């Protein structure tokens, strides 16, 4: 893929991924075929900041985990009311990285298909 397109993608979407894996993502994008470009541009990445805000206000109900696609954990948090609040509190510190990991997983699925 063209390096200008890849750099533009990284600038526009870098906040959706962990900073330490951005160089790996860049290399994978450079090695990817041009046919995947349209799919990569249309992918619905989840914003880590939005996930944190949802976690702060509705984390006891598991809505933060439903937002990022962790349905099983979301149901667990919903049924236990956020693990009596403890699980919800822990997620305030973990949800942003979990969101970035989910985004990287979605990107890897597209690049490896």
C-alpha positions in Angstrom: 0.0 0.0 0.0 1.1 3.6 -0.6 3.1 5.1 2.3 1.2 8.4 2.1 -2.1 6.5 2.6 -0.7 4.5 5.5 0.6 7.6 7.2 -2.7 9.4 6.7 -4.5 6.4 8.2 -2.1 6.3 11.2 -2.6 10.1 11.8 -6.4 9.8 11.6 -6.8 6.6 13.6 -3.7 6.3 15.8 -5.7 7.1 19.0 -7.7 4.0 18.5 -4.7 1.7 19.0 -2.0 1.3 21.7 1.0 3.5 20.9 3.4 0.6 21.2 1.8 -1.3 18.4 1.4 1.6 15.9 4.7 0.8 14.2 3.6 -2.8 13.7 0.3 -1.7 12.3 2.1 0.7 10.0 4.3 -2.1 8.6 1.3 -4.4 8.2 -0.5 -1.7 6.3 2.5 -1.1 4.0 2.5 -4.8 3.3 -1.3 -5.0 2.7 -2.9 -5.0 -0.8 -4.7 -2.0 -2.2 -8.0 -3.9 -2.2 -8.3 -3.7 1.6 -8.0 0.1 1.6 -11.8 0.8 1.3 -12.5 -1.8 4.0 -10.0 -0.3 6.4 -11.4 3.2 5.9 -14.9 2.1 6.6 -14.2 0.2 9.8 -16.1 1.4 12.9 -13.3 1.8 15.5 -14.5 2.4 19.0 -13.2 5.5 20.8 -11.3 4.7 24.0 -12.4 8.0 25.6 -16.0 7.3 24.9 -15.6 3.9 26.5 -14.1 5.5 29.6 -17.0 8.0 29.9 -19.5 5.2 29.5 -17.6 3.1 32.1 -17.7 6.0 34.6 -21.4 6.6 34.2 -22.8 3.2 33.3 -20.1 0.7 34.1 -22.1 -1.0 36.8 -24.5 -2.1 34.2 -21.8 -3.4 31.8 -22.7 -1.0 29.1 -19.0 -0.1 28.6 -18.3 -3.8 27.8 -21.3 -4.0 25.5 -20.0 -0.9 23.7 -16.6 -2.5 22.8 -18.1 -5.9 21.9 -17.3 -7.9 25.1 -20.9 -9.3 25.4 -20.0 -12.0 27.9 -18.2 -9.7 30.3 -21.0 -7.1 29.8 -23.6 -9.7 30.9 -21.5 -10.7 33.9 -21.3 -7.1 35.0 -25.0 -6.5 34.4 -26.0 -9.6 36.5 -23.6 -8.7 39.3 -24.2 -5.0 39.2 -20.6 -4.4 38.2 -19.3 -7.0 40.7 -20.9 -5.0 43.5 -19.1 -1.9 42.1 -15.6 -3.4 42.3 -15.5 -4.7 38.8 -16.8 -1.4 37.5 -14.1 0.5 39.4 -11.4 -1.7 38.0 -12.7 -1.1 34.5 -12.2 2.6 34.9 -8.5 1.8 34.6 -8.7 -1.0 32.1 -11.4 -0.1 29.6 -9.3 2.3 27.4 -6.7 -0.4 26.8 -9.4 -3.0 26.3 -11.0 -0.8 23.6 -7.7 -0.3 21.9 -7.0 -4.0 21.9 -10.4 -4.7 20.4 -9.7 -2.2 17.6 -6.4 -3.8 16.9 -8.1 -7.2 16.8 -10.6 -5.9 14.2 -7.8 -4.4 12.1 -5.8 -7.7 12.2 -8.9 -9.6 11.1 -9.3 -7.4 8.1 -5.6 -7.5 7.2 -5.3 -11.3 7.6 -8.4 -12.1 5.6 
